[in-house]
Amino acid sequence: MSLALARKYRPRRFADVAVQSHVATTLRNAIGSDRLGHAYLFCGPRGTGKTTLARVLAMALNCERKRPDHEPCGECPSCQRIWSGGASLDVIELDAASNRGVEDARELRERAMYAPSGDDRHKIYILDEAHMLTREAWNTLLKVLEEPPPRVIFVFATTDPQKIQQAAAPVLSRVQRFDLRRIGPAEVRERLRTVLAAEGIGVSVVSMPSWELFEKQSREYRDEVLPPHVSARLAIEAGISFGWSRYVGDKGAVIALDRFGASAPYQILMEKFGFTAANASAKVKQMVR
């Protein structure tokens, strides 16, 4: 079974994480100098790389083939399990939106007291959507964040740090906070070119999506590069991305109003799919289904 492109091209090294070099460099240097924090808070919009950075950090700490530049190898069994989100004794990912109560926090606190599986390994707990934890859950975790067991690291990821401030302000003084930057149009374009080259798809500058509406809407990286509703290959080869499925035929041209704001010349659509101004809407609806 083929992987979705968002998973297939998820970064495996700190250097591959787009735009977030300020975070990646700090974490890599902390590993090299053996000055790791016991808890991190990654803040930023959806799709900017919070969970990816957490996984890369876990990979680097538990990699079976340590590298002098403190990057994970990305190929050993440990790295593969962590990167894919598979089962791992030492890396536990939890969705705080569905494990948000005091009982969940108490169980997590008790599990954290167990040592990692090896003397050279770390136990990492990754909590996504951390702002969904209740006040009581944060209070339960407060003690273990103040006095963490050896070689245990907590990574909290959130899109709304203000909720954590309101629910559990003392927690913020016990974690290292990193604010991730929003991905810009230039970085998205470059990443798209990389994915296209890796997939063996030829594309010209003319057929790349336009970015005017993207700049205005400033939507997230993962959703823009890899639209979930249709085959990315089909979308790219047509020079268009099918996002919101809203199409207008006007004066011999078909304009696609989608997440990119991409505009596809009528000639491209006509040659590849037999589009006309009269049948554009019906054809697109049929393709997106």
Secondary structure, DSSP 8 states (H G I E B T S, - for coil): ----HHHHT---SGGGSSS-HHHHHHHHHHHHTT---SEEEEE-STTSSHHHHHHHHHHHHH-SS--TT----S-SHHHHHHHHT---SSEEEEETTTS-SHHHHHHHHHHHTS--SSTT--EEEEEESGGGS-HHHHHHHHHHHHS--TTEEEEEEES-HHHHHHH-HHHHTTSEEEE-----HHHHHHHHHHHHHHHT----TTTS---HHHHHH---HHHHHS-SSS-HHHHHHTT---SS-EEEEETTEEEEESSS--B--HHHHHHHH---TTTHHHHHHHHH-
